Amino acid sequence: MHSANTSIRSVAHFDLDAFFVSVECLKHPELKGRPLIVGGGERGVVAACSYETRTFGVHSAMPIKLAKRLCPQAMIIGGDMESYSKYSHTVSEIIQSKVPIYEKASIDEFYIDMSGMDRFFGISRFTSELRNYITKETGLPISYALASNKLVSKVGTNEAKPNGQMEIPFGKEKIFLAPLGVQKLPMVGKQTTELLRQMGVETIRVLSEIPMEMLGNLFGKNGIELWRRANGIDESPVVPYSEQKSISTENTFQSDTTNMTFLGNELVRMTEKIAFELRQQNKLTGCITVKLRYSNFDTVTKQASIPYTGSDHVLLQKVKELFAQLYDRRLLIRLLGVRFTHLIPGNYQINLFDDTQEMIHLYQSIDHVKQRFGAHLLRRGVGFDNPKYKPCT
């Protein structure tokens, strides 16, 4: 029994199957079972695709043009981040209402720490019932695996998909992982897979038998972690999800002002600054708050939930809208602030449904320049400081 040994963990990994596609099929039931691609136009990329489309070799982040060549019969649908965010919030709320600790690992996947819960009821039964309840309440298919750690449960979920469940008993982690291909281990990308295959390492079993020192010599610190993962070892905790996680910035001005050009420039500068931080942390935000302090020290804020994003142009539009709604007293302003909350891990590209590959590459290039030379050296023209009203440092 798990309860006899408090050191044994029970971690469930839940993953909504082909999430964007599943939401589209809920909205348009006639699409179910058809090859579908969710993404931008002719020059965009695949944000998601149905299992029927994947059999043709189509995958996310692939250019739409190539995807159409591989699967000409696929229907292409423009993404609806608002709907996806709404369903993601709904699933989060259900999980939050049922379990003590959960981690939102992305817009469509969750880790739940079930450790010790079997003192009250069976973990296996509870996890299965939670999966059924989520599907009943939302109409969305969801898969899960239950194991002693996050790594094994994630691999298990991928094996249980689509719309399945799996349990890997304590002590059987290595046996479960052994026959799987090395590419199924998280952190093993295409290059590492190719290098391992050149060494004759095709399965996780063979990888687990290579001495840790040898993998350390080959891959450095990553080699040691690779050995640990191949042996089913993972002590990483389930990090409790909190809506209060935030990235923010604010400026108190040396001179109180109503100069709208300057204030607009400041909003752009601050938004770009923390949007870059957001992407550096590989996160998306689902909520924006704008803060304003008048010269008489009255402080007001306005907040809005938004579809998850990490894109400057989307965030800037909402920040400016919030400021316009907030600034209604025409008094001098002494402080401006912008805060992003409801943060989840995720790549900002998933929000670029309507953008071209060029736009995606532009964001990547901008971030690369900022990372190398400093975030302050590259920003929109309107974001430069107005010399008349320089913010305090």
N, C-alpha and C positions, 0 to 999 in steps of 0.2 A: 504494500500500500504506500502511496506517495506520502501520506500523512505521517508515516513512521519515520521518514527521513526528511527533515526540513531543508536539507541541502539540494534535494531534487526539485528542479524547476519544471513548470508546465507552461509552455508558451505556444499560443495559437497565432498563426499568420492567416489573416483573411484577405482575399484579393477579389475585387469585382471583375468578373470575366469580360474581356473586350469592352471595357466600361463605356467609352464614348459610343461605340456601335450599339451596345445594349440599350442605352438611353434613347438613341435614334429609333430603335425598333419598338420601344415602348410608346414613343410619340407617333410612330407610323408602323403599325403591326404588319402591314403588307410587305415590309422590307425583310421580315424575319426569314432566315434561311438563304438569303440571296448574298452574292459576293458584294461587299460594300467597302468603300474607302471614305474615311472622314479626313478632310484636309482642304487645302487651298485650291486655287485655280490651276490653270495649265502650268504655271511656273512655280507652283507651291510644292509642299512636301506632304507626305502621308503622316497625319497625326495619329491615326488608328485605323485598323482594318478588321474585318470579320474573319472568323476561322475559315470560312469558305474561300476567302481571298488569299489567306496565308498559304494554302496548299499550292498556290502558283508561285510561291517565293516572294510575295510582297511582304514588306515589313515597315514599321514606323520609321520616320526620318528619311525614307526613300523618296527621291523626286517623283512627283505625280506622273510625269511623262514616262518614266521607266516602269512605274506600276501599271500604267495603262497598256504598255507593250506586253508585260507579263500576263496581265489579266484583262483583256479588252472588254469582257462582258461586265466588269465591275461597275457599279453605280457610285459616282462620286458625290458626296454630300458636304456642304460647307459646315464647319463646326459651330456649335452653340455653347460657348463656354458658360453662359449664364445657367443653362439647364444642367450642365455637368456639375457645376459648383453647387447648385441647389440640391441635387441628389447626393452629392458627397457630404454636404452638411447634414442631410437627413439620416444617412447611414451613421455618421459620427454621433448624432444625437441618440440614435437607438443603442449603439454600443456603450456610450457614456452612461445611459440609464440602466444598463445591465451589469456592468463590470466595474471593479474598483480601480484598475490601472490599465490604460491603453495608450498606444503610441500611434499617431497618424503618420505613416511613413511616406505617403504621397496622397494625391487626390483620390486614389482608388484602392489603397492597401493599408492594413492596420495590423499591429502586433498587440496581443492581449496577454497580460501576465495572469495566468490562472493558478499560480503556485499557492498551495494551501487551501484552495477552494473545495477540494474533495473531502474536507472534514464535514462539510455541510451537505454536499450532493455530488454525484459523480461528474467529474470534469468532462468525460467523453460525451455523456448525455447532454450536459449543459451546452457544450460547444456546438453540438449538432442541432439542438433546439434553437440556439441563437442564429445559426445560419438559416434555418427554415423561417424564423421570425423575420429576418431582414428581407428575405425574398418575398414573403407574404405581404409585408408592409410596403415594399418599394416596387415589387415586380421585377427586380434585377437579379440575375444569376450571380452567385458568389461561391467561390471555392475556399477551402481552408485545409490546413494541416496542423496537427497538434504534436509537439515534440518537446524535448528538454531544453532547447535553445532556439534563438531567432534564426540562425543559419539553417539548421535542419528543417525547421518548420517552413521557411521560405522555399527551399528546394522541394519539400514535400507538396506544397501548394501548387507549384508549377507542374508536378507530376500528376496531381489530382485533377487539374483542369482538363476540359471545361466542365463547370458545374458539378464538382465532385468534392469529396472529403477524404482525409487520410489521417491515420494516427501512427506515429513511429514510437514504439515503446522505449522507455529508458533503458540504455545499455545496448540498443539495437541500431544506434546511429550509423556506425561504420558499415554494418551489414546492409543497411538501406542505401547508403551512398555508393558503396563499392562498385556495382555494375554500371553506374551512370557515366556518361561521357564527361570529360574534364570541363567542357564548356558550360555544363550545368551548374558549376560552382559560382556563386556570386564573386565578383572581382576578377574572374577569368574571362578576359575579352578575346577578340579575334587574334591579336598578336601573340598573346600568351598561349592560346590554344594551339596556334601554328607552331610555336617554338617547342611546346611539349610534344606535339605529334612528331616533329622532326627527331625528338629524342626517343620516340617509340612509346610515348605515354598517351594512351587513348582514354583510359578509364580512371575514375577516382581511386579505385583499388590500387592500381599501379603507382599513382601519384602518392598515395598514403604510405607506400612502402619505401619511397626514396628517403634516405636519411635527411633530417632537418638541416644539418650542416651543409649538405650538398645543395639543397634548394636555397639556403641562405647565401651561398657563394654565387649561385646563378642569378638570383633575383634580389639580393640584398634583404632588407627588412620585409619586403613583400613575400620573399621566399619562405620565411618563417611563418608568416600568416597563412600562406598557401598550404603549408604542411598541416597547420592546426585545423584549417577548414577541411582539408582532405580527410582528416581523422575525426571530423564531426565535433571539434572543440570550439566553443564560442561562449564567452562569458559576458558579452555585451548586454547591458540591461535594457529592459523596456522603458523608454524615456517617456514619462507621463506627458500627454498632450495638454497644452494650456493655451487658451485663446489669448492669454496675456503676453505671450512671447511677442517681442516687438523690435523694430528698427526705427529709430527716430532721429531727428535733428531739429534744432531751433536756433534763432538768432535774435539777440537784443540789439537794437540799432543805437548808434551813438547819438543820432538825432531822430526824434519822433517824426513821423512822416505820413503824408497822404499821397505821395508821389506814386501814381498807379503803375507807371513804367518800371520804376525801381522795384515796387512790390511784386509785380509780375515776374521780373527778372529773378528776384529772390526765390519765388515759388519754384521756378524752373530749376535754378541752381540746386536748391535743397532736395527737390524730388529726384533729379538725376543722381545726386550724391548717394542717397539711400537706396535708389533703385539699383545702382551699381553694386552696393554692399549686398543687397538682396541676391543678385545673380552670383556674386562671388561666393556666397554661402549656399548656392544652388537651392534657393527657396522661392516660393511664390507667396504673394499676400492676398488675403481675401477681405481686407478691411482697411480703409484709409481714414485718418483723423487729421483735420487741419485745426491748428490752435492760433488764436489771435489775442494779443493783449493791447488794450488801449492805453493812451497816455495817462488816464486816471487810474490805471492798474486793474480795471475790470478785465477779467479773462473769460473768453468764450471759446467753445470748441464745437465742431460739427463733424459727424462721423457717418460713413456710408459703407455698407457691405458691397463688394464688387465680385464679379467672376474672378477666380484665381488668375493672377498674372504676375509677370516680372518685367513687363515691357514699358519703357519710358513713355512712349506716346499715349498708351492707354492710361497710365497712372497720372500723367500730366493733365490730361483732359478732365479727369475726375477731381484732381486737386484744385484746378481752376474753378470748376463748378462749385465745389464746396466753399471756396473762398468767396465767390460771388454771392452765395446764399448767406454767408456768415457776416460779411462786412456791410452792415446796414445803418450804422450810426454816424458815419462820415466824420468820426473823431480821428485825431492823430494816432498812429499805430507805433508802439514801441517794440513789439516782439511778434515774430511769426514762427510757427512750428509745423512740421509734418511728421506723422507717425504711421507706420504700417504694422498691423497686427493680424491675427488669425494666420500665422505663417505655417506653411507646410513645405516639406522637401519637394522639389520638382524642378524640371527644366523649363525655362521661360518659353522655349520654342513651342510648347504644346498650345500656347495661346495664339500663335501666329497663323491661324487658319486662313486668314484673308491676305497674308503677306507672301511675297515671292521668296524664292531662294536667295535673291539678291538682298532682300531686307534682313533675312536671317544671317547671311554672311556679314552684312553691315554691322549688326549687333555684335557678332563674334569679334569682328575687327576692332570695333570701338572698345570693347571690354579688354581685348588683348593690349591695345595701346595704353589704356588707363592702368592696367595691371603693371605694365612695364615701366611707364614713365610718370605715373601719378594721375589720379582721377581728376585733379584740378586743371590739367593741361588740355583736356578735350571735353567740350560741352557745346550745346546749342548756342548760336550767336546771341540770342536774347538772354542767355544765362550769365553774361559777363557783368561784373559789378558796375553799378552807377557810381562814379567817383564822388558825387555829391553826398550820397548816403552810404557810407561804408559800414558794414556790420562789425560789431565788436568781435575780436578773436579770443 
